[in-house]
């Protein structure tokens, strides 16, 4: 239980640092990389709904959608609904 709480605290600190230091696209990419590391694969399913993810990253759902499209257009990711592949 304490270990779980510690992990949640670390995740909250990461999100706060992202909000303070990174722009929306960098925040999203950092989050996606963390998900890839956690899953151990470059292809994974988003663990949250996109609206919830936008809230966690401190951006609007519309901005999140634009950033997903921009990262895909740049060839950094491939998006298929909730399935993400880091290129």
Secondary structure by P-SEA (a helix, b strand, c coil): caaaaaaaaaaaaaaaaaaacccaaaaaaaaaaaaaaaaccccccccccaaaaaaaacccaaaaaaaaaaaaaaccccccccbbbcc
